[in-house]
Amino acid sequence: ALNAPHVTLMTEAEATNLVSARAQLNQEVPAADKISYNTLLVALTARALREHPNVNARWEADGIRLLAEINIALAVDTERGLMTPVLREVDTLNLSAIQRGYGELAARALAGRSLPDDFAGGTFTITNLGGLDVDGFTPIINPPQAAILGVGRIVEKPVARDGAVVIRPMITLSLSFDHRIVDGAPAAKFLQRVQQLVERPMALLLRDA
């Protein structure tokens, strides 16, 4: 990571539909299987990575390698520090499977019983500091991955809509990327796609074209 030229891009997304989608989903599942915001963000990010494969890449000695699998590491705060267990092929999983998969990984990490394989093979990382009242930040890339998405809290803010000021739940998304692997414009397009999917999460119902 010391050799990786870090660049961080930030944008805000309106979270009205994300909040609504989560509330609707959680009316359909048992209390023990409630869908978290992280699960929705992982699913949305996996779709954006499928559409922007140049971000799902790693730096290797002989150059840049685009990766077929989408294995997302999700940062978990434990007594032993920050850990990033990896759920594999998240783009092939439904929301309940994503929720259960990270739940099992996080439980093992918090209990100090993680398996070596729990941290292997990550192709992209998400770190959510919203629970600590953080908005935007500059997350540090997890090498040899190309990029990491930082997620802030959902907070109500005054925003301009159709010439009027209204209150909307907003969320800040921060993308740090290795400029050797991804140029600024493709990284910005990827972040823009994550923003769009946060604002219209019903897109997850559409099968890939």
Secondary structure, DSSP 8 states (H G I E B T S, - for coil): -TTS-EEEEEEEEE-HHHHHHHHHHHTSS-GGG---HHHHHHHHHHHHHHH-TTTSEEEETTEEEE-SS--EEE-EEETTEEE--EETTGGGS-HHHHHHHHHHHHHHHHTT---GGGGSS-SEEEEE-GGGT---------TTBSEEEEEEEEEEEEEEETTEEEEEEEEEEEEEEETTTS-HHHHHHHHHHHHHHHH-GGGGGS---
